[in-house]
Amino acid sequence: MRRFPVFLLVLIVLLSSFVLAAASAEGMGVRVSGDYEYSLLDNGTAIITRYSGDRDLVTVPAQLDGFPVSAIGPSSFKSRRNMMSVEIPEGVTEIGDYAFLYCDMLTFADLPKSLKTVGKNPFAGCEALVEIDIAEGNEVFYLQDGILFSRPDARLVSYPMTQERGEYRIPDGIRIIGASAFYTCDNITGLTLPESITSIGQRAFFLCKSLKNINLPDSISYLGKEAFMGCQRLQTLVFPDTITEIGDSAFENCTSLKDIQLPHGATSIGDRAFYNCSSLTSVELPEGITTIGKNTFAECKNLISIILPDGVTYIGGGAFLNCFALQEIEIPDSVNYVGSAAFYHCEQLVSIDLPMTCFYIGAQAFLGCTSLSSFRLPMVLNTINEGVFSGCGALRQITLTPRITAIEKQAFGACTGLQEITIPENVEYIGPEAFRYCISLTTVYMPEELDENNPEDVDPTAFDPTVSFIHE
């Protein structure tokens, strides 16, 4: 019997996979017509999902394979580097989020009378865009000084990056600054917002590197994620009390921000909200705050002091990571959770008192706090997690509380000032390198039930070989 050549079998499998993939795509409604991929909507019209062409002057077809084009899908023309102008035909009613994102040679866009809906700034990152034109008779969108607005929701949709350098005053009556409306607009140095503004969308001022000042009127109630992310020259900011939540990464990488007055009505600060605000020196949080998110003040290298108000229950992972200058922090009795790496490498932090009811301290929470000389462990704590106090060279003594049952890997590794330690009687396990490189540690007081020679009780690398054990 002849054996079928292996390469033919491989070829058949590959061809079969290709056919199945094509059939699957067709089943999902993905169609191809020239440079365009599209899908059919329920009303029998086409939505363009991707343009793959490289033309400099693009006229979007009014039909694809006989189907009327009614929508330009999200990011469908993203990064078409050669495109210098685009004309959207009559019949298109919708342009999706970021439809022309990073078309950095695009200078002109022509929008039809039929257009009724535009998502998040379709021209974000179009650094050469000089002119947007709207067909006469469009009742939904209008231009004012070259800036695109939407009538029904009173929204500023798109502020072109080529606007003249300087300050800008948003017209009275505008309620919403749309998502990414000023995305990477380097030319804007200052903004005046009218009292009609109620909402600042996600990434509204993302990477506006020249923006130095902006007023936030009392009418604002919503501040989106990453709203001012990367505004490197923004120095001061006063929040109205109407804002109740600071979104994730709202001011991340605002490296010149020195002074912030947070709103009294705020209840939570999102993850990375002030990440790498390296000029911040002090922060006073309002009384309503209950949650400090992950990495909220991480990399705030000049932050010296912060007061956490009564009512804070949660300090997220990395909340103060690499706050090298942090010397003082007041933690209220309400805190019951401290996340992993929360105070990682806070090298100037001398002491910290956690409330007795704090039931969780995450891995590496105080790793590298080289000046930390005293610490009071909460009474309800049952585990010293991995690396919690690793590298705390100034820590000379610490009392392990009775409920502790496990001391995990490197929990006190390289605590070079630690001289003696008493292991509580409920401890069942001491992990690898838990007290390794504690060069001043000479004596460990152990409960009778715990055998330092039994690897199921104490890992062989948990202590340096020079340590003496005394069983009590």
Secondary structure, DSSP 8 states (H G I E B T S, - for coil): -----HHHHHHHHHHHHHHHHHHHHHHTT-EEETTEEEEE-TTS-EEEEEE----SEEE--SEETTEEEEEE-TTTTTT-TT--EEE--TT--EE-TTTTTT-TT--EEEE-TT--EE-S-TTTT-TT--EEEE-TT-SSEEEETTEEEETTTTEEEE--TTS-SEEEE--TT--EE-TTTTTT-TTEEEEE--TT--EE-TTTTTT-TT--EE---TT--EE-TTTTTT-TT--EEE--TT--EE-TTTTTT-TT--EEE--TT--EE-TTTTTT-TT--EEE--TT--EE-TTTTTT-TT--EEE--TT--EE-TTTTTT-TT--EEE--TT--EE-TTTTTT-TT--EEE--TT--EE-TTTTTT-TT--EEE--TT--EE-TTTTTT-TT-------TT--EE-TTTTTT-TT--EEE--TT--EE-TTTBTT-TT--EEEE-TT--TT-TTTB-TTSB-TT-EEEE-
